[in-house]
Amino acid sequence: MISFRARWWLSWLLVALAAILVIYWSVQQANQTRVIRIATASAGGYYYEYGSLLKDIIEQQGDYDVELLVTAGSVDNRGRLLEGEADLAIIMIGSATLHNLELVAPLWHDQMHLVVRNSSDIQSLMDLPGHNVALGSEGSGYRAQSMMMLDHLGIDPEQVGMNDLYFTQLLENEELEGAIVTTGMLNPDLRSVLMSGEFRLVPIDFAEGYALNQSQINPTQIPAGTYSSARGPLPQNNVETIGTLAVMAARSGLPDKVVHAVHEALFSESLRRDAPTMVDINPLEDRLLQYMPMHPASARYYNPYAGFDELSRSLSWLSDNRWLLLALIAAIGGGILQIKQLQRLKQQKKRNNLETGLEKIFREAVELEKSQKEAKDMRLLYRYLNEALNLKHQAVALAQGNHLSDSVLFLSTLQQCADVLRQIEWRLAGLQVNEMAGRQAEAATHS
């Protein structure tokens, strides 16, 4: 059994632990910033434009502010997630891996565009050596896709001049003949370049064969008339090309509630209206995405077994607030012990008061014993007898219902009262005998 003092210290220890856990939980909550950092790409590209749309919707929800990070593109975005410099990022599948990151949602298809000046003699990718063609800035998904394609075709990038420029330089530098741009069809920079009417789209040769060698690439087409141009819609006919997916990725450990806020924005009617190329793909059923690491909140969102959603959310809430729950348990445990301690102290105080009363009765019984030994008057002895009986009744009344029946003090008090009563009764009996003997002797004398 735990001692009284040990229980007292344990109760205060639990209360202190609860206070510490509450403080720790509060600090954690305070450290969870209300700002969501989203890595996009260059300020004029579609990744940034889409990020701006997403930012507006998330901030309208009122729970978070959004900071858009201008970056070099997908490769740079992956690095920022790994370094903790961003919470979310748009990444082009195939340009950067999601290893050690978590998939939040697929967004849209990016297509490879081979943009060439109308005056250039470039008719295919195989014609690029010896020409000035932008392959994309370092750290961008554009460049990663361009390098993979050139490697497949056996073309040395060093044979392609001015290849590290961003493709909008086509509008300013006439020496730049073309660019490989892998992006979504709503990219404002790309539309601005094509609107000039000075460029055409060249088909990507060997699209199907290349896709067979790349699990994350698919052959596709750029539909005729997709882009406006000063010389009429482009392209005039469907253009063969390759495509991949752009996805929203998160750093590992991003809180579920942040991802929930992003999901609400991603699947809002307003975003779907302003970003019509967004895809409706369940990554859990996609041949490629199902094997990629997925954020737990996204896995629950896309889970077709909706009946488990509430349980999943509950478990997620318990996980997010585990320190608060531990504090609550410790507080309840400490509170229960404190209540028991208070009850025990109250009972102990009551018992002490009762024992003080018994001690007083015991002392009075002892004094009564001394007094009755000196009494010679029967009337005085009868008074002492009544006092002894009253003391006994008082002791019994104190003990009843107060768990003192086995108290040594109570038993000693009863014994003392009984001894006094017996002594008084013996003395009264002796005095009565003497009185009767005296009366008989007096009667015999008179007779």
TAJO-V509621 format. One record per backbone hydrogen bond with DSSP energy under -1.0 kcal/mol. NH is the residue of the N-H (numbers start at 1). CO is the residue of the C=O. Records with the same first field share a line. If there is no record, write none. Layout:
NH=CO ; CO
This chain:
7=3
8=4
9=5
10=6
11=7
12=8
13=9
14=10
15=11
16=12
17=13
18=14
19=15
20=16
21=17
22=18
23=19
24=20
25=21
26=22
27=23
28=24
29=25
30=26
31=27
33=31
36=65
38=67
39=88
40=69
45=42
49=45
50=46
51=47
52=48
53=49
54=50
55=51
56=52
57=53
58=54
59=55
60=56
61=57
65=34
67=36
69=38
76=139
77=73
78=74
79=75
80=76
81=77
82=78
83=79
84=81
85=80
86=80
87=37
88=37
89=249
90=39
91=247
93=245
95=92
96=92
101=98
102=250
103=293
104=248
105=248
107=246
108=246
110=244
111=183
112=242
113=181
115=179
116=200
117=177
118=198
120=117
127=124
128=125
130=159
131=128
133=161
134=178
135=163
140=137
144=140
145=141
146=142
147=143
148=144
149=145
150=146
151=147
152=148
153=149
155=150
159=156
160=157
161=131
165=162
169=166
170=167
171=168
172=169
173=169
176=173
177=132
178=132
179=115
180=134
181=113
183=111
187=184
191=187
192=188
193=189
194=190
195=191
197=194
200=116
202=114
204=240
210=206
211=207
212=208
213=210
214=211
217=214
218=243
220=241
222=239
225=235
226=223
227=234
230=195
232=229
234=227
239=222
241=220
243=218
244=110
246=108
247=91
248=105
249=89
250=102
251=87
254=251
259=255
260=256
261=257
262=258
263=259
264=260
265=261
266=262
267=263
268=265
272=268
273=269
274=270
275=271
278=275
279=107
285=282
290=286
291=288
292=289
295=103
299=295
300=296
301=297
302=298
306=304
308=305
309=306
312=308
313=309
314=310
315=311
316=312
317=313
318=314
319=315
320=316
321=317
322=319
325=321
326=322
327=323
328=324
329=325
330=326
331=327
332=328
333=329
334=330
335=331
336=332
337=333
338=334
339=335
340=336
341=337
342=338
343=339
344=340
345=341
346=342
347=343
348=344
349=345
350=346
351=347
352=348
353=349
354=350
355=351
356=352
357=353
358=354
359=355
360=356
361=357
362=358
363=359
364=360
365=361
366=362
367=363
368=364
369=365
370=366
371=367
372=368
373=369
381=377
382=378
383=379
384=380
385=381
386=382
387=383
388=384
389=385
390=386
391=387
392=388
393=389
394=390
395=391
396=392
397=393
398=394
399=395
400=396
402=399
404=399
407=404
411=407
412=408
413=409
414=410
415=411
416=412
417=413
418=414
419=415
420=416
421=417
422=418
423=419
424=420
425=421
426=422
427=423
428=424
429=425
430=426
431=427
432=428
433=429
434=430
435=431
436=432
437=433
438=434
439=435
440=436
441=437
442=438
443=439
444=440
445=441
446=442
447=443
